[in-house]
Structures are given as C-alpha cells and as structure tokens.
Amino acid sequence: MTEVDFEQISAYQRYKLMASLIVPRPIALVTTLGVNGVANAAPFSMFNMVGEDPPILMLSINRLTDGRLKDTAANIISQGEFVVHMTDEAMAQKMHACGKALPPEVSELTHVGLTPVPSLTVQPPRIAQAPVAFECVLHETLETDSRYVFIGRVKWLAARDGLIDTQAWRVNLRDYHPVARFGASFYTTTRDRFSIDDVVGVPNPPSTSIDEL
C-alpha cells in the first residue's frame, strides 16, 4: 500500500489526490446574478445532494490564490440565491467553457451560447439546454481557510419534458445522460450502467430498472 500522511503534504497536493481519487463527481453548472445584474455561470464538481427534509445540496467553491472570491461565491453571499443545473452530454462542451475566467460584466451564458430563461422562485436564470435545474436559496454557509461551502435549500425543480413521472415520482433514466468529472479536464459519461443481483445474506432492495428509479 502507498501510505500518505495528509499532515505532511501541501494543500495543493491534497487537492490533486482527493480530486483524482474521489470520482466520478456530479457537476453543478451554477447560475447566479451579480450586483450589476449580469448572469454568471460556472461549473463545480465539489457538489452533491445532502438531504431531502429539508431538500438541501452542497456546493464547495475555492478562494482564488490572492484570496478574492470567485464570482459565483461572491454572488451567492450577496444575493442568497442560485440555480444548480445538471449537465448532460449534449451541453458538456459549453459547460466546460463556462469555467473560463471572464470579467464580471460578461455573462458566460452569452459567451458560450447557452440560453437563459426565467426561474420561478429565484432571480438567477435557468439554462434552457440543461436537463435539470434546482432553484435554490442559501440555507447555510460554512467557511474554511481555502473554501466557502454553501448549503442550498431547493425551492423548485424543473426538468426536461418526459424525464420525470410526477405520478409515480420516477425518473426516466433511459433518457437521462449526465456527465461527471473524472479529474483534471477529464469527464466521464453515465451510459455504462449495471444492476447488482441479490447477494446471499443481504436483504433485497426494492426493484428498479434502467428506465425508472
């Protein structure tokens, strides 16, 4: 085994190891509004669901090397609202392009060719091309030396037509193809899926199929 004492290596070295080993990670393409009214969009892979009651998710955003905040973090602190989008294969290239540093007065949505549409419960826009959008308000903020960790409470969910059955509360997984971060500039698809058969001595979970969950 290769043993690594995390107390003896740098923060950058810890980041490189953790970000390349804890994979794949879902990608949040986050829209916020600046104080100037410009819609900002940026991707973050330190993101996940935290709970359902209340419905909350986690978004972790690093400080820049000079201590300044990224536009997304500054906007969330200032406005208290944001929209988290899941990214599918069709929009992956534009999602990645949103990670480029642009002046605050330039919207990444316009720059990469994504279409903003009004949200229903928050001011930041949703992205028309995204298969899923979670409209969030800021629930809680955690702060470390290197990061802001935002806990968002989901107010509203918008999904592409045909993706969700709101009678059975199931997702059509056959038509849902999000991408995930695999480290550095590498991404992975979610097409190679499998189910796990019954294991002796382990209770059977409720049955699911690739079509619905």
Backbone bond lengths (Angstrom), bond angles and torsions (degrees), N, CA, C in turn:
res aa  C-N    CA-C-N  psi(-1)  N-CA   C-N-CA  omega(-1)  CA-C   N-CA-C  phi
1 M - - - 1.469 - - 1.527 110.57 -
2 T 1.300 116.22 141.67 1.463 121.26 171.33 1.514 108.07 -87.93
3 E 1.327 117.32 119.81 1.456 122.25 -177.52 1.524 109.35 -104.20
4 V 1.332 117.59 134.16 1.456 122.13 -178.74 1.525 109.15 -129.82
5 D 1.314 116.23 121.70 1.457 122.31 175.69 1.518 108.36 -85.99
6 F 1.337 117.05 107.29 1.451 120.46 -176.04 1.525 112.84 -66.01
7 E 1.309 117.29 -17.06 1.464 120.02 177.47 1.523 111.92 -77.16
8 Q 1.341 116.42 -14.87 1.461 120.16 -174.46 1.528 113.56 -107.64
9 I 1.323 117.72 3.85 1.462 119.69 178.42 1.525 109.32 -119.32
10 S 1.316 115.91 165.01 1.463 120.71 -175.33 1.528 111.34 -77.12
11 A 1.334 114.67 165.01 1.463 119.75 176.85 1.525 110.91 -60.84
12 Y 1.331 116.99 -38.68 1.456 120.71 178.73 1.531 110.83 -63.28
13 Q 1.330 117.14 -42.15 1.457 120.60 179.08 1.535 111.22 -65.68
14 R 1.337 116.18 -39.17 1.463 119.24 176.17 1.522 110.99 -62.62
15 Y 1.344 115.51 -42.53 1.465 119.69 179.03 1.523 110.96 -60.48
16 K 1.330 117.04 -46.98 1.458 120.62 -177.84 1.533 111.03 -59.75
17 L 1.316 116.50 -42.19 1.461 119.73 -179.49 1.523 111.32 -69.05
18 M 1.321 116.69 -49.60 1.461 119.93 -175.76 1.527 111.55 -66.07
19 A 1.338 116.91 -42.76 1.463 120.25 -176.90 1.521 112.52 -69.37
20 S 1.325 117.33 -23.21 1.461 120.18 179.68 1.521 112.89 -94.82
21 L 1.339 117.23 -16.38 1.466 120.63 -178.41 1.526 112.69 -101.41
22 I 1.316 116.98 -34.24 1.464 120.10 -179.63 1.526 107.64 -89.01
23 V 1.309 114.70 80.83 1.467 121.90 -172.94 1.525 109.57 -140.36
24 P 1.326 118.06 160.59 1.468 125.98 -8.16 1.520 110.62 -77.34
25 R 1.332 115.52 156.83 1.460 120.45 179.54 1.527 109.47 -116.86
26 P 1.334 117.69 137.89 1.462 119.03 175.38 1.521 110.30 -64.90
27 I 1.312 116.05 153.84 1.468 121.51 -176.75 1.521 109.46 -111.52
28 A 1.312 115.74 126.19 1.459 121.30 173.02 1.522 108.21 -97.94
29 L 1.318 116.58 117.21 1.458 120.36 170.52 1.521 105.38 -95.30
30 V 1.326 116.36 108.65 1.465 122.27 -167.04 1.520 110.99 -104.97
31 T 1.316 115.86 129.61 1.461 120.45 172.07 1.522 109.44 -106.17
32 T 1.329 114.89 139.23 1.458 122.69 176.11 1.523 107.75 -139.46
33 L 1.320 116.03 171.12 1.452 121.34 174.94 1.519 109.90 -116.50
34 G 1.333 115.92 131.06 1.451 120.36 174.77 1.521 110.47 -78.66
35 V 1.331 116.07 167.52 1.462 120.16 177.94 1.520 110.84 -63.26
36 N 1.334 116.61 -20.32 1.467 121.20 177.66 1.529 112.35 -85.67
37 G 1.340 116.44 1.82 1.457 120.47 178.75 1.507 115.24 83.74
38 V 1.342 117.62 1.90 1.463 121.53 -179.59 1.529 109.87 -82.88
39 A 1.329 116.55 133.41 1.462 121.65 178.39 1.528 109.65 -78.63
40 N 1.318 115.44 125.56 1.459 122.48 177.84 1.523 108.80 -105.24
41 A 1.340 116.92 146.13 1.463 121.48 175.39 1.521 108.74 -137.87
42 A 1.327 116.81 133.23 1.465 120.88 -179.09 1.526 109.62 -152.44
43 P 1.357 116.97 143.55 1.467 120.94 179.43 1.531 111.95 -92.66
44 F 1.335 115.23 143.44 1.469 121.50 177.91 1.523 108.15 -141.64
45 S 1.338 115.97 131.64 1.458 119.51 179.55 1.524 112.81 -103.90
46 M 1.326 118.22 -4.45 1.462 119.36 170.02 1.533 106.23 -88.24
47 F 1.329 113.74 79.33 1.455 122.18 -169.52 1.515 108.98 -154.23
48 N 1.335 116.33 143.64 1.461 119.09 173.40 1.519 110.42 -172.37
49 M 1.316 115.08 169.95 1.462 123.36 171.80 1.522 109.09 -71.90
50 V 1.329 116.42 141.79 1.467 121.08 178.09 1.526 111.15 -113.37
51 G 1.317 117.76 -39.65 1.464 119.65 -179.58 1.507 111.24 -169.35
52 E 1.353 115.24 171.44 1.458 120.44 -175.91 1.527 113.60 -115.65
53 D 1.330 119.42 -11.11 1.453 120.66 -178.31 1.529 109.95 -143.57
54 P 1.338 117.53 84.14 1.456 126.96 7.71 1.537 111.29 -76.65
55 P 1.339 116.84 161.53 1.467 119.94 178.86 1.528 109.93 -76.30
56 I 1.318 116.89 105.94 1.459 120.57 -175.96 1.521 110.74 -130.12
57 L 1.325 113.95 151.20 1.454 121.30 175.66 1.524 109.20 -133.71
58 M 1.316 116.16 164.39 1.457 122.48 -174.66 1.509 109.94 -118.45
59 L 1.324 115.27 136.71 1.456 122.55 177.06 1.521 107.79 -133.98
60 S 1.331 117.29 121.26 1.462 122.27 -177.77 1.526 109.30 -111.19
61 I 1.349 115.65 123.19 1.464 120.87 -175.45 1.526 109.39 -124.94
62 N 1.328 115.75 126.19 1.453 120.27 -177.54 1.522 111.61 -79.24
63 R 1.340 115.57 152.70 1.458 121.06 171.44 1.523 108.46 -76.35
64 L 1.306 117.12 154.93 1.452 121.12 174.00 1.519 109.45 -74.41
65 T 1.325 116.83 165.55 1.470 120.42 -173.60 1.520 113.09 -61.60
66 D 1.331 117.69 -26.70 1.457 120.18 179.18 1.524 112.30 -91.96
67 G 1.339 115.97 8.81 1.456 120.57 178.13 1.505 115.21 90.64
68 R 1.331 117.35 -10.22 1.462 119.90 178.98 1.533 110.51 -68.71
69 L 1.321 114.94 160.37 1.454 120.20 178.07 1.522 110.65 -92.37
70 K 1.315 115.90 145.70 1.451 119.38 169.99 1.525 108.52 -66.11
71 D 1.341 115.79 155.86 1.460 119.97 -176.83 1.526 111.83 -55.99
72 T 1.325 117.47 -40.94 1.464 120.52 -178.90 1.521 111.11 -60.42
73 A 1.334 116.72 -46.47 1.459 120.06 179.88 1.520 111.23 -64.29
74 A 1.327 116.32 -45.09 1.466 119.95 179.74 1.529 110.83 -61.14
75 N 1.316 116.86 -40.16 1.460 120.59 -179.00 1.528 112.20 -69.05
76 I 1.326 117.39 -39.34 1.465 120.20 178.54 1.529 110.14 -65.08
77 I 1.320 116.85 -43.19 1.464 120.34 178.71 1.525 110.40 -62.59
78 S 1.320 115.84 -40.84 1.459 120.83 -176.51 1.526 112.78 -74.98
79 Q 1.331 116.38 -44.05 1.457 120.50 -171.42 1.530 114.42 -102.65
80 G 1.340 116.68 -25.46 1.462 119.91 177.77 1.514 114.88 74.61
81 E 1.334 117.67 17.78 1.463 121.47 -178.95 1.528 110.09 -141.35
82 F 1.334 116.08 149.50 1.458 120.69 175.03 1.518 109.10 -164.14
83 V 1.328 115.80 162.27 1.461 121.60 178.12 1.521 107.98 -123.33
84 V 1.323 116.12 127.44 1.461 122.57 178.13 1.528 108.80 -102.19
85 H 1.342 115.80 124.35 1.459 121.66 178.41 1.521 109.76 -111.78
86 M 1.312 116.05 141.09 1.453 120.79 168.88 1.531 107.33 -85.51
87 T 1.314 115.62 144.93 1.468 121.33 -176.99 1.520 110.13 -107.50
88 D 1.337 116.78 128.84 1.459 119.13 175.11 1.529 110.16 -102.74
89 E 1.326 115.78 179.99 1.459 120.45 -174.37 1.526 112.22 -60.25
90 A 1.337 116.88 -37.50 1.458 120.52 -174.39 1.519 112.56 -64.31
91 M 1.336 118.15 -28.43 1.462 120.65 -176.51 1.527 112.49 -112.50
92 A 1.341 117.83 11.65 1.461 121.45 -175.11 1.524 112.42 -60.28
93 Q 1.328 117.27 -42.77 1.466 120.11 -178.19 1.522 110.90 -62.55
94 K 1.318 116.89 -42.32 1.466 120.30 -179.71 1.528 111.01 -71.18
95 M 1.322 117.17 -34.73 1.461 120.25 174.01 1.519 110.27 -58.30
96 H 1.331 116.71 -48.15 1.465 121.20 -179.25 1.527 110.62 -61.63
97 A 1.333 116.83 -39.78 1.463 120.92 -179.59 1.517 112.34 -65.54
98 C 1.331 117.52 -24.61 1.465 120.57 177.41 1.530 112.08 -67.93
99 G 1.328 117.67 -13.46 1.452 121.06 178.73 1.516 113.71 -78.24
100 K 1.325 117.58 -8.08 1.461 121.03 179.28 1.523 109.99 -71.20
101 A 1.335 116.69 138.79 1.464 121.48 179.58 1.520 110.08 -72.19
102 L 1.329 115.79 122.38 1.461 122.34 177.63 1.524 109.31 -125.38
103 P 1.325 118.13 157.43 1.466 120.40 175.43 1.524 110.36 -60.44
104 P 1.340 118.45 149.95 1.475 121.32 -177.99 1.518 114.05 -58.69
105 E 1.341 116.62 -24.11 1.463 119.07 -178.78 1.526 112.84 -84.18
106 V 1.336 117.49 -0.78 1.465 121.69 179.27 1.524 108.74 -109.83
107 S 1.330 117.16 126.14 1.456 121.59 178.62 1.527 110.53 -83.98
108 E 1.324 115.13 128.45 1.466 119.60 176.30 1.524 111.45 -61.54
109 L 1.338 116.77 -31.69 1.463 119.76 -179.55 1.523 110.60 -61.00
110 T 1.321 116.06 -46.00 1.457 120.15 177.68 1.520 110.99 -66.85
111 H 1.321 115.92 -40.98 1.463 121.50 -175.35 1.530 111.85 -62.72
112 V 1.343 117.63 -39.55 1.471 120.01 -175.55 1.517 112.59 -99.99
113 G 1.338 118.01 -8.58 1.456 120.03 177.28 1.511 115.04 89.53
114 L 1.340 117.46 31.59 1.459 121.22 172.24 1.530 108.83 -97.90
115 T 1.327 116.01 152.79 1.459 121.01 -171.39 1.524 111.65 -104.39
116 P 1.343 118.28 116.70 1.466 119.80 175.82 1.526 111.09 -79.32
117 V 1.323 115.63 139.84 1.467 121.61 174.00 1.532 107.33 -132.80
118 P 1.328 118.34 152.49 1.467 119.94 -176.40 1.520 112.77 -62.90
119 S 1.326 115.73 140.16 1.454 121.37 169.89 1.523 108.47 -82.12
120 L 1.333 116.74 168.01 1.462 120.35 -178.60 1.522 113.22 -97.05
121 T 1.357 118.12 -28.61 1.467 119.38 -173.65 1.521 113.72 -122.76
122 V 1.326 117.82 -8.49 1.468 121.33 -179.36 1.522 109.00 -134.61
123 Q 1.333 115.87 165.57 1.458 120.77 -177.60 1.529 114.23 -78.99
124 P 1.340 120.44 -38.96 1.468 118.88 179.04 1.526 110.72 -60.37
125 P 1.321 117.28 143.47 1.466 120.03 -177.48 1.518 112.29 -76.80
126 R 1.329 114.07 159.54 1.454 120.70 168.27 1.528 108.21 -89.32
127 I 1.318 116.41 167.21 1.458 122.45 177.92 1.515 108.22 -106.88
128 A 1.325 116.77 121.09 1.459 121.51 -173.78 1.517 112.52 -60.15
129 Q 1.342 117.95 -35.06 1.467 120.83 -175.06 1.531 113.23 -77.84
130 A 1.319 118.37 -13.51 1.467 121.04 -175.63 1.522 110.75 -75.80
131 P 1.333 117.57 138.87 1.467 119.67 179.31 1.518 113.19 -71.21
132 V 1.334 116.86 -26.91 1.473 121.66 -176.16 1.522 109.02 -142.69
133 A 1.330 115.77 139.53 1.467 121.24 175.55 1.522 109.38 -137.74
134 F 1.331 116.14 130.11 1.459 122.62 175.55 1.528 108.38 -108.94
135 E 1.319 116.95 114.35 1.456 120.61 176.30 1.526 108.35 -83.15
136 C 1.334 116.19 124.47 1.467 120.76 -171.09 1.526 112.59 -127.12
137 V 1.332 114.56 149.64 1.457 121.35 167.00 1.525 107.06 -115.12
138 L 1.310 115.88 152.69 1.463 120.63 -177.74 1.524 110.10 -69.53
139 H 1.316 116.28 122.28 1.464 123.13 -178.24 1.523 111.68 -97.49
140 E 1.335 114.89 -41.73 1.471 120.42 -178.50 1.522 108.85 -161.81
141 T 1.316 115.80 152.00 1.462 121.26 178.27 1.519 109.82 -125.97
142 L 1.324 116.46 131.38 1.455 123.01 172.56 1.523 107.66 -112.50
143 E 1.313 116.76 143.65 1.464 120.14 -177.06 1.522 110.18 -130.06
144 T 1.340 115.33 131.75 1.461 121.14 172.89 1.530 107.73 -119.22
145 D 1.326 116.19 179.49 1.463 119.23 179.08 1.522 111.96 -61.26
146 S 1.325 117.31 -30.15 1.470 120.07 -173.41 1.517 114.04 -111.68
147 R 1.342 118.27 -11.52 1.460 118.90 -169.79 1.528 112.85 -146.96
148 Y 1.327 113.22 157.19 1.454 122.23 162.49 1.526 107.06 -106.90
149 V 1.334 115.95 131.69 1.453 121.23 175.68 1.530 106.87 -112.69
150 F 1.325 115.61 113.59 1.454 121.19 -177.41 1.523 109.70 -100.56
151 I 1.317 115.31 127.76 1.455 121.13 173.13 1.526 106.66 -99.58
152 G 1.319 115.98 115.43 1.456 121.12 -178.62 1.511 111.48 -102.95
153 R 1.323 116.96 137.23 1.465 121.78 175.04 1.517 108.48 -98.32
154 V 1.322 115.86 123.11 1.460 121.21 -175.76 1.529 109.57 -75.59
155 K 1.333 115.60 123.25 1.460 121.70 177.78 1.528 112.06 -96.87
156 W 1.327 115.84 -29.51 1.465 119.30 -172.26 1.518 108.99 -156.12
157 L 1.318 115.77 144.58 1.464 122.02 176.20 1.518 108.70 -121.07
158 A 1.314 116.48 132.26 1.462 121.97 172.97 1.523 107.74 -123.30
159 A 1.325 116.46 131.63 1.465 121.25 -178.74 1.521 109.65 -133.07
160 R 1.313 114.51 152.55 1.466 121.73 178.82 1.529 110.35 -56.46
161 D 1.318 116.39 142.28 1.461 121.05 179.08 1.523 110.83 -52.91
162 G 1.333 115.75 133.08 1.457 121.99 178.35 1.510 114.64 88.30
163 L 1.326 118.21 -6.46 1.464 120.19 -176.37 1.526 111.96 -82.51
164 I 1.341 117.70 -33.04 1.459 121.35 -176.40 1.525 110.29 -122.59
165 D 1.329 115.53 133.82 1.456 122.52 170.86 1.524 106.87 -95.20
166 T 1.330 117.88 105.10 1.457 121.13 -175.93 1.527 112.95 -83.07
167 Q 1.326 117.84 4.57 1.458 120.77 170.70 1.532 109.90 -91.16
168 A 1.333 116.02 -46.45 1.472 120.83 179.57 1.521 112.04 -94.42
169 W 1.355 117.22 -9.72 1.466 122.71 -176.52 1.519 111.27 56.24
170 R 1.324 113.43 52.11 1.452 120.71 177.60 1.516 109.62 -123.96
171 V 1.336 114.93 152.26 1.458 121.66 179.55 1.521 109.03 -105.55
172 N 1.307 116.47 133.96 1.465 122.19 177.34 1.528 108.23 -78.24
173 L 1.313 115.83 89.17 1.463 120.74 -175.32 1.528 112.44 -68.68
174 R 1.314 117.23 -21.07 1.463 119.30 179.25 1.527 111.09 -63.78
175 D 1.316 116.42 -30.43 1.467 120.84 -177.94 1.522 113.17 -104.85
176 Y 1.311 116.14 11.56 1.472 120.32 -178.26 1.520 108.54 -114.40
177 H 1.347 117.04 114.13 1.466 121.48 -174.63 1.530 111.34 -130.27
178 P 1.340 116.81 66.22 1.465 118.58 177.54 1.523 111.18 -69.33
179 V 1.319 115.21 156.38 1.458 120.44 173.94 1.522 108.72 -104.51
180 A 1.325 115.84 161.32 1.459 121.46 -178.51 1.518 109.49 -133.59
181 R 1.320 116.04 158.52 1.461 122.07 179.43 1.516 109.57 -85.20
182 F 1.329 115.96 136.51 1.455 120.36 -179.43 1.525 112.35 -118.53
183 G 1.323 117.77 8.82 1.454 120.71 -179.49 1.508 111.62 109.82
184 A 1.352 115.37 141.60 1.470 121.83 -176.57 1.524 108.44 53.37
185 S 1.344 117.16 -130.68 1.460 119.85 178.22 1.523 111.59 -100.40
186 F 1.315 117.13 21.13 1.452 121.45 -179.40 1.528 110.00 -94.72
187 Y 1.330 114.12 136.94 1.458 121.57 177.43 1.524 108.56 -125.76
188 T 1.325 115.37 166.86 1.455 119.87 177.74 1.522 109.26 -138.31
189 T 1.327 115.69 151.04 1.454 120.31 176.01 1.532 109.30 -88.64
190 T 1.326 115.84 175.26 1.464 120.86 178.08 1.522 110.40 -118.88
191 R 1.314 116.74 31.01 1.462 120.26 -176.95 1.523 112.96 -82.38
192 D 1.316 118.24 -30.52 1.465 121.27 -176.27 1.529 108.03 -85.35
193 R 1.322 116.16 87.85 1.464 121.42 -172.98 1.526 110.22 -112.45
194 F 1.319 116.17 154.63 1.462 119.89 178.07 1.518 109.04 -150.78
195 S 1.318 115.49 156.20 1.452 121.14 174.03 1.520 108.24 -108.37
196 I 1.304 115.93 157.08 1.464 121.33 -179.02 1.519 108.48 -107.61
197 D 1.325 115.83 126.04 1.459 121.14 -179.02 1.525 110.84 -71.90
198 D 1.318 115.12 171.69 1.461 120.98 -179.16 1.528 110.36 -58.02
199 V 1.314 115.46 142.56 1.458 122.15 176.96 1.523 107.88 -113.31
200 V 1.327 116.06 133.89 1.463 120.39 -178.70 1.524 109.50 -58.51
201 G 1.326 115.51 128.72 1.460 120.25 177.23 1.512 114.29 87.87
202 V 1.347 116.45 -3.88 1.464 120.22 -179.94 1.524 108.25 -113.12
203 P 1.343 118.20 126.57 1.467 119.91 -179.88 1.517 110.95 -58.57
204 N 1.322 116.32 145.25 1.453 121.01 178.98 1.524 110.39 -73.37
205 P 1.345 117.45 131.49 1.462 119.76 173.28 1.511 109.72 -75.87
206 P 1.334 118.39 165.63 1.469 118.99 173.61 1.517 110.50 -57.13
207 S 1.334 116.94 139.04 1.458 120.21 -176.10 1.522 110.67 -70.06
208 T 1.338 115.46 142.81 1.441 122.21 174.85 1.512 108.25 -136.35
209 S 1.297 116.90 165.41 1.458 120.99 175.69 1.518 108.06 -129.15
210 I 1.325 115.48 173.27 1.453 120.32 178.61 1.525 110.67 -67.20
211 D 1.342 116.40 -19.86 1.457 119.66 -177.16 1.518 112.86 -82.85
212 E 1.302 117.83 -24.91 1.455 118.64 -173.34 1.514 111.23 -151.25
213 L 1.329 115.96 150.24 1.454 120.97 179.73 1.508 108.58 -144.74
